[in-house]
Amino acid sequence: MKNKKYYFFLGLIFAIGFLIRILFSLNQPFWLDEKYSVFFATQFSSSELLINFSNDANPGLYYIFVKYLLKITTNIFNLRLITSIIPQIFGAYILTKALKNKKESLLLSTLILINPFFIELSWQLRGYSLSMLVASISYFLIIKLKEKYSKKILVSLIMLLIIGNMIHYAMYLFSFFTCVYLIYDWKNKSLILKTGILFIVSLSLLSQFFIQNNNISNYKSQFTEVSWISKPNITNIPTVYLFSFGMLTNKQLYNYNQPNIGIIAIEYILLISILIFIKNKKNISTILFLIPYLSILGISIVIPFLSKSVFFTDIIPDISIFIPRIHIPFIIIFWITITKIFLKKFEKIKKRSEIIYKIVFINLIIYLLHVNFINYSQVNNDFIERQNNLNLIKNNYQIFSKKTHIWPHWILIEAIDLNNLSEIDNIKNLKKSSKESEKNFYLEDKKMDITEFQIFTYDPIMSNKKTIQEHCETKENIGSFSKLNCNKF
């Protein structure tokens, strides 16, 4: 492919990817998880976010970044642009530099920049895109190390992984498997060097864990908040994987509780076909994609059982980590692998390879744009739901502090307004009070000093709680919430 044509199409793909992200970011409502980012950034000091931050499953470095950005701008689009959109675009650029083949770079940039899953992450004021950037630079450094060993590059890679671990929990496994790959790949290096590197990296990651958690039991409390994550089952395994690859829409991901057998069968066929396509590929694709994916699946199956054992009950939370965003760094390796294998297979066809490449490339763009279009069509529905939640808070704000009304403590975060950050202190106090009331109720605390009260639950998360089923009856539904009358147990 000639340079002019290559740079034209590469620039076109980058422009399309950038504009789609801008479009989503401008039209998506400021939602709950983003408001939590602002809440943590404003309510905790930099030292609290960096050391012993146990209020969120994610580490605190990203929130420090947001904290200082809020001093410059409180515009949600600007914040998303700086922390999410630009890092993704720059990460994709780094990946094109890691690949020497122009066709590989062009195909991979398409799979990354027009990928619906990455676009879904790009408009959110969260640490996802920064972890994607760290993973992209890490891959670039790994390739440089493979070409020529350099202590400077190795130290840069290790420092980058440590920073990544302080941004998002998805980087924990990626850091570990990167170290495994380096040790495995350095066949010409001595055992002492390999062991020394593993020891230094392990010590760094372990010390970082204890910096984030002053005791190991905090690890359990951190992840209690994400107990909503579904555990792996025959229905959601292909759905979660294919969604993380960017092949499914948001609606398809969140509808796996109402499965369609035909669709599930197609998803399994597609997933198995992908695995067959990349079979017998060793080194980087195995260690940084296949094994991590299977590990995440295995951990999500085993952890719920371990959490119930006597030995681990005070340490391990009863949760799953089987969620698309924990795969972020590994998805990059997946698409790099797919790109390389695809082009290598079609190079053997010789004369027809160019035509086939173009057909696949064009159809790929059309399909990814189609999925993005479907996702974008849901924006208005998301906005309406968020606005209803906000109106619910505004209309009932005066009763949040009453002991006779118990709300999901997180719903108060919906009241955060970037144009009125001074109100967050009041929201924090109400949230703390609400969380305490929730805790007392769900734990059936006999010390509760009220006999009758109303509780607002967010269906379907809380409706199956034993205490609700035994002590409450539904009075009315308000949007996504159920208002129940309850009696003291």
C-alpha positions in Angstrom: 0.0 0.0 0.0 1.4 3.4 -1.0 2.2 5.9 1.7 -0.3 8.6 0.5 -3.2 6.1 0.3 -2.2 4.6 3.7 -2.1 7.9 5.5 -5.3 9.1 3.9 -7.3 6.0 5.1 -5.5 6.0 8.5 -6.4 9.7 9.0 -9.9 9.0 7.9 -10.3 6.2 10.4 -8.9 8.4 13.2 -11.2 11.2 12.2 -14.3 9.0 12.2 -13.4 7.4 15.5 -12.8 10.9 17.1 -16.0 12.3 15.7 -18.1 9.4 16.9 -16.7 9.8 20.4 -17.4 13.5 20.3 -21.0 12.8 19.3 -21.6 10.3 22.1 -19.9 12.5 24.7 -22.0 15.6 23.7 -25.3 13.7 24.0 -24.8 11.3 26.8 -26.2 12.4 30.2 -23.9 12.9 33.2 -24.6 9.6 34.9 -24.2 7.9 38.2 -20.7 6.4 37.9 -19.3 9.7 36.6 -20.9 11.4 39.5 -19.1 9.0 41.8 -15.8 10.0 40.2 -16.6 13.7 41.0 -17.7 12.7 44.5 -14.5 10.8 45.3 -12.3 13.6 43.7 -13.9 16.3 45.8 -14.5 14.5 49.1 -11.0 12.9 49.6 -7.6 14.5 49.7 -4.9 13.4 47.3 -3.1 11.4 50.1 -6.4 9.7 51.0 -7.0 8.7 47.4 -3.4 7.4 47.0 -3.0 5.6 50.3 -5.6 3.4 52.0 -8.5 4.4 49.7 -11.1 1.7 50.4 -14.3 3.5 49.3 -14.3 2.2 45.8 -13.3 -1.0 44.0 -11.0 1.2 41.8 -7.7 2.6 43.1 -7.6 6.4 43.6 -5.0 7.8 41.2 -7.6 8.6 38.5 -9.7 10.5 41.0 -6.6 12.6 41.8 -6.4 13.5 38.1 -10.1 14.5 38.2 -9.6 16.5 41.3 -7.1 18.8 39.7 -9.0 19.0 36.4 -12.0 20.3 38.3 -10.0 23.3 39.2 -9.6 24.1 35.5 -13.0 23.1 34.2 -16.4 21.7 35.4 -17.8 21.2 32.0 -18.6 17.5 31.6 -17.6 17.4 27.9 -14.2 18.9 28.6 -13.6 16.4 31.4 -14.6 13.5 29.2 -12.4 14.8 26.3 -9.3 15.1 28.5 -9.6 11.9 30.6 -11.2 9.6 28.1 -11.4 10.6 24.4 -7.9 11.9 23.9 -6.2 8.9 25.8 -8.0 6.5 23.5 -7.0 8.3 20.4 -3.4 8.5 21.5 -3.4 4.9 22.6 -4.6 3.9 19.1 -1.8 6.0 17.6 0.8 4.2 19.8 -0.5 0.8 18.6 -0.1 1.8 14.9 3.6 2.6 15.7 4.0 -0.8 17.3 2.9 -2.5 14.1 5.3 -2.3 11.2 2.9 -3.5 8.5 0.7 -0.8 7.1 -2.3 -3.1 6.5 -2.0 -4.3 10.1 -2.0 -0.7 11.4 -5.0 0.2 9.2 -7.1 -2.8 10.2 -6.2 -2.5 13.9 -6.9 1.2 14.1 -10.4 0.4 12.7 -11.0 -2.3 15.2 -9.9 0.0 18.1 -11.3 3.4 17.0 -14.7 2.3 15.6 -15.1 -0.5 18.2 -18.5 0.0 20.0 -17.1 -1.2 23.3 -14.2 1.2 23.4 -16.6 4.0 22.2 -18.9 3.1 25.1 -16.0 3.7 27.5 -14.7 6.8 25.7 -17.5 9.2 26.8 -17.4 8.2 30.5 -15.6 10.2 33.2 -13.9 7.0 34.5 -10.5 5.4 34.5 -11.2 3.0 31.7 -9.6 4.9 28.8 -6.5 5.7 30.8 -6.1 2.0 31.5 -6.5 1.4 27.8 -3.8 3.9 27.1 -1.4 2.3 29.6 -2.1 -1.1 28.1 -1.3 0.3 24.6 1.9 1.9 25.6 2.8 -1.3 27.5 2.4 -3.4 24.4 4.6 -0.9 22.5 7.3 -1.3 25.1 7.0 -5.1 25.1 7.6 -5.1 21.3 10.6 -2.8 21.8 12.0 -5.2 24.4 11.5 -8.2 22.0 13.5 -6.3 19.3 16.3 -5.4 21.6 16.7 -5.8 25.4 17.1 -2.5 27.2 17.1 -1.8 31.0 15.7 1.6 30.4 12.7 0.2 28.5 12.2 -2.5 31.1 12.2 0.0 34.0 9.8 2.2 32.0 7.4 -0.7 31.4 7.4 -1.8 35.1 6.8 1.8 36.3 4.0 2.2 33.7 2.4 -1.0 35.0 2.5 0.2 38.6 0.9 3.5 37.5 -1.8 1.5 35.6 -2.5 -0.5 38.8 -3.1 2.8 40.6 -5.7 3.8 37.9 -8.0 0.8 37.4 -8.3 -2.7 38.7 -8.3 -4.2 35.1 -4.5 -3.5 35.2 -3.8 -5.9 38.1 -4.1 -9.1 36.0 -2.6 -7.4 32.9 0.5 -6.5 34.9 0.9 -10.0 36.3 0.5 -11.7 32.9 2.9 -9.2 31.3 5.6 -10.2 33.8 4.8 -13.9 33.1 5.2 -13.2 29.4 8.5 -11.4 29.8 10.0 -14.2 31.8 8.7 -16.8 29.4 9.9 -15.0 26.3 13.4 -14.3 27.5 14.8 -17.7 26.7 18.3 -16.3 26.2 18.4 -14.6 29.7 19.7 -16.2 32.8 17.4 -17.8 35.5 18.9 -15.3 38.0 17.8 -12.3 35.9 14.3 -13.8 35.3 13.9 -14.5 39.0 15.2 -11.1 40.0 12.7 -9.3 37.7 9.8 -11.4 38.9 10.8 -10.7 42.5 11.1 -6.9 42.0 7.8 -6.6 40.1 5.9 -8.9 42.5 7.2 -6.9 45.5 6.2 -3.6 43.8 2.7 -4.8 43.0 2.3 -6.4 46.5 3.5 -3.2 48.3 1.2 -1.2 46.1 -1.7 -3.4 47.2 -1.0 -2.7 50.9 -0.6 1.0 50.2 -4.1 0.9 48.8 -5.4 -1.2 51.7 -4.0 -0.9 55.3 -5.2 -4.4 56.0 -6.2 -7.3 53.8 -9.8 -7.3 55.0 -10.4 -3.9 53.3 -10.1 -5.8 50.1 -13.5 -7.4 50.9 -15.2 -4.1 51.8 -13.9 -2.5 48.6 -15.6 -5.0 46.4 -18.9 -5.3 48.4 -20.2 -2.4 46.3 -19.9 -4.3 43.1 -21.9 -7.4 44.2 -24.3 -6.6 41.3 -22.0 -8.2 38.8 -23.5 -11.4 37.4 -21.7 -14.7 38.0 -20.8 -16.7 34.9 -23.5 -19.0 33.5 -24.3 -20.7 30.2 -26.4 -17.7 29.2 -24.0 -14.8 29.8 -20.6 -16.2 29.0 -20.7 -15.7 25.2 -22.6 -12.4 25.6 -20.0 -10.8 27.9 -17.1 -12.0 25.7 -18.7 -10.8 22.4 -19.7 -7.5 23.9 -16.2 -6.9 25.1 -15.0 -7.6 21.6 -17.4 -4.9 20.3 -19.6 -7.3 18.5 -22.8 -6.8 20.5 -24.9 -3.8 21.4 -25.6 -2.5 24.9 -29.2 -3.9 24.7 -27.9 -7.4 23.9 -25.5 -7.3 26.8 -28.1 -6.2 29.4 -30.9 -8.6 28.2 -29.1 -11.8 28.9 -31.4 -12.4 31.9 -34.1 -13.0 29.3 -32.2 -15.4 27.0 -33.1 -16.4 23.5 -31.8 -20.0 22.9 -31.3 -19.3 19.2 -29.2 -16.2 19.8 -27.2 -17.9 22.5 -26.4 -20.7 20.1 -25.2 -18.3 17.5 -23.1 -16.5 20.0 -21.4 -19.7 21.1 -20.7 -20.6 17.5 -19.2 -17.2 16.9 -17.1 -17.4 20.1 -15.8 -20.9 19.3 -15.0 -19.9 15.7 -12.9 -17.0 17.1 -11.0 -19.4 19.4 -10.4 -21.9 16.6 -9.2 -19.0 14.4 -6.4 -18.1 16.9 -5.6 -21.7 18.0 -2.0 -22.8 18.1 -0.7 -19.3 18.5 1.8 -19.1 21.2 3.6 -16.5 23.3 2.0 -13.1 23.5 -1.5 -14.0 22.3 -1.7 -17.0 24.6 -0.3 -15.4 27.7 -1.8 -12.0 27.3 -5.2 -13.0 26.0 -6.3 -16.6 26.2 -5.0 -17.4 29.7 -6.2 -14.1 31.2 -9.7 -14.6 29.8 -9.9 -18.1 31.2 -8.4 -16.9 34.5 -11.1 -14.2 34.8 -13.8 -16.8 34.1 -12.3 -19.2 36.6 -11.9 -16.6 39.3 -15.5 -15.6 38.9 -16.7 -19.2 39.3 -14.4 -20.1 42.2 -14.5 -16.9 44.4 -18.2 -17.3 45.4 -17.4 -20.8 46.8 -14.3 -19.6 48.6 -16.1 -16.7 50.1 -18.4 -19.1 51.9 -15.6 -21.2 53.4 -14.6 -20.7 57.0 -11.0 -19.8 56.2 -11.8 -17.2 53.6 -15.1 -15.8 54.8 -13.5 -12.6 56.3 -11.3 -11.9 53.4 -12.9 -12.9 50.1 -16.1 -11.1 49.0 -18.9 -13.1 47.4 -18.6 -11.4 44.0 -17.9 -12.1 40.3 -15.4 -10.1 38.2 -17.0 -11.4 35.0 -17.6 -8.0 33.6 -16.5 -6.6 30.1 -14.4 -3.7 31.4 -12.0 -5.9 33.4 -11.0 -7.3 30.0 -10.0 -3.9 28.6 -6.2 -4.4 28.3 -6.6 -8.0 27.0 -9.1 -6.9 24.3 -6.3 -4.9 22.8 -4.0 -7.9 22.6 -7.0 -9.9 21.2 -7.5 -7.5 18.3 -3.8 -7.3 17.6 -3.7 -11.1 17.4 -6.8 -11.3 15.1 -5.3 -8.6 12.8 -2.0 -10.4 12.4 -3.5 -13.8 11.9 -6.1 -12.5 9.4 -3.5 -10.8 7.2 -1.1 -13.7 7.4 -3.8 -16.2 6.2 -5.0 -14.0 3.3 -1.5 -13.2 2.1 -1.3 -16.9 1.0 -4.2 -16.3 -1.5 -1.9 -13.9 -3.4 -3.8 -12.4 -6.3 -7.2 -12.2 -4.6 -5.8 -11.2 -1.2 -6.1 -7.5 -1.9 -9.7 -7.7 -3.0 -10.7 -9.9 0.0 -8.9 -7.5 2.3 -10.8 -4.6 1.0 -14.2 -6.5 1.2 -13.6 -7.5 4.8 -12.3 -4.1 5.7 -15.4 -2.3 4.3 -17.9 -4.8 5.8 -16.1 -4.5 9.1 -16.5 -0.7 9.1 -20.2 -1.0 8.1 -20.9 -3.5 10.9 -19.2 -1.6 13.6 -20.9 1.6 12.6 -24.2 -0.2 12.7 -23.6 -1.4 16.3 -22.6 2.2 17.2 -25.8 3.5 15.6 -27.9 1.1 17.7 -26.1 2.1 20.9 -26.5 5.8 20.0 -30.3 5.4 19.5 -30.5 4.4 23.2 -29.0 7.7 24.3 -32.4 9.4 24.6 -33.8 6.5 26.8 -30.8 6.7 29.1 -31.2 10.5 29.4 -34.9 10.1 30.3 -34.1 7.5 33.0 -31.4 9.7 34.5 -33.7 12.8 34.4 -36.4 10.8 36.2 -34.0 9.7 38.9 -32.9 13.3 39.3 -36.5 14.6 39.5 -37.3 11.9 42.1 -34.5 13.2 44.3 -35.5 16.8 43.9 -39.1 16.1 44.7 -38.3 14.1 47.8 -35.1 15.8 48.9 -36.7 17.0 52.2 -37.4 13.4 53.4 -33.9 12.0 52.8 -32.8 12.8 56.3 -35.8 11.2 58.0 -35.2 7.9 59.7 -38.6 6.7 58.6 -37.5 6.7 54.9 -34.8 4.5 53.7 -33.3 5.1 50.3 -30.5 3.3 48.4 -27.6 5.4 49.6 -26.1 5.6 46.1 -29.2 7.4 44.6 -28.2 10.5 46.5 -25.1 10.7 44.2 -27.5 11.4 41.4 -28.1 14.8 42.9 -24.4 15.9 42.2 -24.3 18.9 39.9 -21.0 20.1 38.3 -22.3 23.6 38.5 -22.9 23.4 42.2 -20.1 21.4 43.7 -20.5 23.1 47.1 -23.7 20.9 47.6 -21.6 17.7 47.7 -20.9 18.1 51.4 -24.6 17.9 52.2 -25.1 15.0 49.8 -22.2 13.2 51.5 -23.8 13.5 55.0 -27.2 12.4 53.7 -25.6 9.5 51.9 -23.8 8.4 55.1 -27.0 8.5 57.1 -28.9 6.6 54.4 -26.2 3.9 54.1 -26.4 3.4 57.9 -30.1 3.0 57.8 -29.9 0.5 54.9 -27.3 -1.5 56.7 -29.4 -1.7 59.9 -32.4 -2.8 57.9 -30.8 -5.4 55.7 -28.9 -6.9 58.7 -32.1 -7.0 60.7 -30.5 -4.8 63.4 -32.7 -5.2 66.6 -31.5 -1.7 67.8 -33.5 0.1 65.2 -35.6 2.6 67.1 -38.5 2.9 64.6 -41.4 0.5 64.2 -42.8 1.6 60.9 -41.0 3.0 57.9 -40.9 3.3 54.2 -38.1 1.9 52.0 -37.4 2.8 48.4 -35.7 0.0 46.4 -34.2 0.0 42.9 -35.5 -3.0 41.0 -34.4 -5.6 40.4 -31.3 -5.3 42.6 -32.8 -5.1 46.0 -36.3 -6.5 45.6 -35.2 -10.1 46.4 -33.7 -9.2 49.7 -35.0 -11.5 52.4 -35.8 -8.6 54.8 -38.0 -6.9 52.2 -39.9 -10.1 51.3 -40.6 -10.8 55.0 -41.3 -7.3 56.4 -42.5 -5.1 53.6 -45.3 -4.8 51.1 -45.3 -2.7 47.9 -47.3 0.5 48.1 -46.5 2.0 44.7 -43.9 2.2 41.9 -42.1 5.4 41.1 -40.2 5.1 37.9 -37.5 2.5 38.5 -38.1 2.5 42.2 -40.6 0.6 44.4 -42.0 2.4 47.4 -42.7 -0.1 50.2 -44.3 0.0 53.7 -42.3 -2.0 56.2 -42.7 -3.0 59.9 -40.1 -3.6 62.5 -39.1 -7.3 62.7 
